[in-house]
Every structure is written in C-alpha cells, then in structure tokens.
C-alpha cells in the first residue's frame, strides 16, 4: 500500500470542518506550550481570536514558529508554519477590526447577530487575531464510514 503525502489544500479543507485544535508555540526557554483553541480557516490560513495577555501571544511575538494540531474521528493533522498576531483594535473601524470580523466569520461560519456589540466588545477586550500560515502538514485523514 502506497502512502501519499497529504496536500495542504486537502488538510485545510478537513480542518475547516473541525472546530478545535491545539496551537503549540515555543516558550522563552525553548519548551513547547500548548493551547486549545476554536479556529476557522480563511484564505489558506488558520485563524482565531485571543486575549492580548495570553502566553501564546508573547511566544509568537518572540518566535513565530508554530505547530497547529487537529484531530477528529481517528484523523489527525499537524501543520508546521508561522503565526502572526494582529494589532490591538483601538476603534470600531479599521484594519485591525476588519481582521477580527473576518476571523469571527471564519470561526463561527455565520454573521454576528449584532456587529455594533461585537465591535465594542473587541475594542474593550483588546482582542487580537492569531493567523497561522501553514507551510507543510503531516498526518492521516481517514474516510468516514456511516
């Protein structure tokens, strides 16, 4: 039996149907730090919002190399890549807020019921978006038999 490498586009399509994954970043001393997050897939990247004081934010700002791992019903994928943290939104409009809106839509797969409330909360909470850009993937996508 020949094992074929997983194509990045197929891995991202699978990941779009899985709600959670684990982000692995590197601590200052080089040890891995893992965080479970609720993600979305957007334009070939994996996105999610985060509070600005979380360890993963500081780790990525220091060293953008990450692994993003998803598993579901016997399938698993580990993406190698880099991550970027968006700026903190200071107003209800602008590029930082646009990034948060796009991430919400990708994660929730729907529109927010009250965008004004959303925008106010994002500024108040100083939310940011982490964008993981995968460069390679390994793992196994099993067919689902029903």
C-alpha positions in Angstrom: 0.0 0.0 0.0 1.4 3.3 -1.1 1.1 6.2 1.4 0.5 9.5 -0.4 1.5 12.8 1.2 -1.3 14.9 2.3 -1.8 18.0 0.2 -2.0 21.3 2.2 -5.3 22.3 0.5 -6.9 19.0 1.5 -5.7 19.3 5.0 -7.1 22.8 5.3 -10.4 21.7 3.9 -10.6 18.9 6.6 -9.5 21.4 9.3 -12.3 23.8 8.2 -14.8 21.1 9.3 -13.2 20.5 12.7 -14.0 23.2 15.3 -10.9 22.9 17.7 -7.2 22.4 17.5 -4.1 22.8 19.6 -1.6 25.5 18.9 1.9 24.7 20.0 4.3 27.7 20.5 7.8 27.9 22.0 8.4 29.4 25.4 11.4 31.6 26.0 13.4 28.6 27.3 12.5 26.5 24.2 9.9 24.2 25.8 6.6 23.8 24.0 3.5 25.5 25.2 0.1 24.1 24.0 -3.2 25.9 23.9 -6.6 24.5 22.8 -8.4 27.0 20.5 -11.6 27.3 18.5 -10.4 28.0 14.9 -11.6 28.9 11.4 -9.9 28.5 8.0 -9.6 31.7 6.0 -7.7 32.1 2.6 -5.3 29.2 3.3 -4.6 30.2 6.9 -5.9 29.1 10.3 -7.3 32.0 12.4 -8.7 32.6 15.9 -9.1 35.5 18.3 -7.2 35.7 21.5 -7.0 38.0 24.5 -3.8 40.1 24.5 -2.3 38.7 27.7 -2.2 35.0 26.8 1.2 33.2 26.7 0.7 32.2 23.1 0.7 35.9 22.1 4.0 36.6 23.8 5.5 33.4 22.5 4.5 34.1 18.8 5.7 37.7 19.0 9.1 36.4 20.2 9.3 33.3 17.8 6.7 32.9 15.1 7.4 29.2 14.5 4.3 27.1 15.5 2.7 23.7 15.1 -1.1 23.5 14.8 -2.6 20.1 15.5 -6.2 18.9 14.8 -7.7 15.5 15.4 -11.2 14.2 14.7 -12.8 10.8 14.4 -9.5 9.0 14.0 -7.9 11.5 11.7 -5.1 13.8 12.7 -3.1 16.6 11.2 0.0 18.5 12.3 0.7 21.7 10.4 4.1 23.3 10.6 4.1 27.0 9.9 4.5 30.5 11.2 2.0 32.7 13.1 1.3 36.4 13.3 -0.6 38.4 15.9 -2.8 41.2 14.6 -2.7 44.7 16.2 -5.0 45.5 19.0 -8.0 47.4 17.7 -8.3 50.9 19.2 -11.5 51.9 17.3 -14.6 50.2 15.9 -13.4 50.6 12.3 -10.1 50.0 10.5 -7.8 47.1 9.5 -7.5 45.6 13.0 -11.2 45.4 13.4 -11.6 44.1 9.8 -9.3 41.2 10.7 -11.4 40.4 13.8 -14.6 40.5 11.8 -13.1 38.2 9.1 -11.9 35.8 11.8 -15.3 35.7 13.5 -17.0 34.8 10.3 -14.4 32.0 9.6 -14.7 30.5 13.1 -18.5 30.9 13.6 -19.4 30.2 9.9 -22.1 32.8 10.2 -22.7 36.5 10.7 -22.7 38.0 14.2 -26.3 39.0 15.3 -25.1 42.5 16.5 -22.0 43.8 14.8 -22.0 47.0 16.8 -21.9 45.0 20.0 -19.2 42.8 18.6 -17.0 45.7 17.6 -17.4 47.4 21.0 -16.5 44.1 22.8 -13.4 43.7 20.6 -12.1 47.1 21.5 -13.0 46.8 25.2 -11.3 43.3 25.4 -8.4 44.4 23.3 -8.8 41.2 21.2 -6.3 40.2 18.6 -6.3 37.6 15.9 -3.6 34.9 15.5 -3.1 33.9 11.9 -1.3 30.6 11.3 0.2 30.3 7.9 0.9 26.6 7.3 4.0 25.6 5.3 3.6 21.8 5.5 1.4 19.2 7.0 1.7 15.5 8.1 -0.9 13.2 9.4 -3.8 11.0 8.3 -7.2 11.7 7.1 -9.4 8.7 7.4 -12.5 8.2 5.4 -15.7 8.4 7.5 -18.0 5.4 7.1 -21.6 5.9 8.1 
